[in-house]
């Protein structure tokens, strides 16, 4: 394996992660997300993510399949990701396709309405799904009506109000070389690296100064009653863990021990004891703010779910066998060029050094959840119960 990091002349970061693989991935990350949106335009980044694949007169899906690949995109609080993976010999073509989506500035009004409807459907699904809903409410209970407490995709009201001009201006402002990370990972030739450097190296402009995301103090508890059979319960805690580059691997390590495998903390406390069948962990870190959330889905009782989560969040040093299990999962995941490219791009967006990602994650997994001792700043909880 060889990995190199280049800062192009215009400020764009290019990470070249070459290893033996029959496929290759190209991921482009732009450092903007819901945290940097104005409240009345919440969801503009997510809607723009959808519109990126609507290039007038050009079928993006057909193009990527013709290259022997697939595509996807994601929006987070601090970044938008465009992801391609395909057969290794098409890596240069994937880089060209990624650039075409990134640089396109022409969109059709009729396409906006179609994608708006798709996004509104996503938002309805989140509200209607008690599992997703309780996690969203826990963050609102923690951070209140602030940038951190707001949903990444916005609300139906804000998304309905967005115009094509809003999206174009948002893209013009933030899709700049100094705010862009490109990762090429897997098996590929020098032509793919040269193509990525050539195309993304000719970008111009500078992104606006990012505002400091507002972080409120929520009501601490939000309860919602609706037509469900089981109990849904979530706790979100803000933790002091240094800047995002330090905090993000620690949160990943804590998440691994909480939910991965049949000897995970939550499996033992929730599944093995019959409290509930499933659960999930959510986390993020941007700037000096970090949180960790745990949700239990369709539990048999609220009190049991509360006790299980409270016990799960107690600081623990992991046993040795968990570290060996992590090695297995990491090696399995790390064989995928797409997984690697996404992880590297995300770590760079968080301010991390992509040459040290593996070491940072290994150290974090060894720390388990013991580092949580004395680090909880505030907490919020949410319930969705029958009624």
Number of C-alpha atoms within 10 A of each C-alpha: 7 9 13 11 15 13 15 16 13 16 20 22 25 23 25 24 24 18 16 15 15 14 21 31 31 31 31 28 28 25 25 26 21 27 28 21 22 13 16 14 20 27 29 27 30 25 22 22 22 20 21 21 24 21 17 13 6 10 11 19 13 12 15 20 12 13 19 17 21 18 19 13 17 14 23 19 24 24 24 24 23 23 21 25 28 25 19 24 18 23 32 23 20 32 26 19 18 26 18 16 17 19 17 15 15 12 18 12 11 9 17 20 15 12 18 22 15 14 22 19 13 14 18 13 13 18 15 12 12 24 22 16 19 29 28 21 29 31 31 28 25 28 26 21 19 17 23 24 22 23 22 22 24 24 19 18 13 15 22 16 12 18 16 18 11 14 22 16 13 16 23 15 15 22 23 23 24 21 21 26 24 31 28 33 31 28 19 25 15 9 14 23 19 13 18 24 20 13 15 27 19 12 18 14 15 16 18 10 8 12 10 10 19 14 17 16 16 21 16 19 18 18 14 15 11 11 10 14 12 17 24 29 30 29 28 28 23 22 23 18 21 14 17 22 23 19 24 27 24 26 28 20 22 29 23 21 26 24 20 19 16 11 16 17 24 28 23 17 21 23 17 13 13 13 21 22 15 16 22 18 22 14 17 20 25 20 15 14 18 22 25 22 24 25 27 29 23 23 24 16 15 19 12 18 24 19 12 19 22 12 13 22 21 11 16 17 13 18 10 9 10 19 15 11 13 19 14 12 13 14 10 10 13 15 14 18 30 24 15 20 28 23 17 29 26 26 20 23 22 22 15 20 14 20 16 11 16 14 11 19 19 17 13 22 25 20 19 25 24 15 18 19 12 10 12 14 11 16 23 24 27 26 25 26 22 13 9
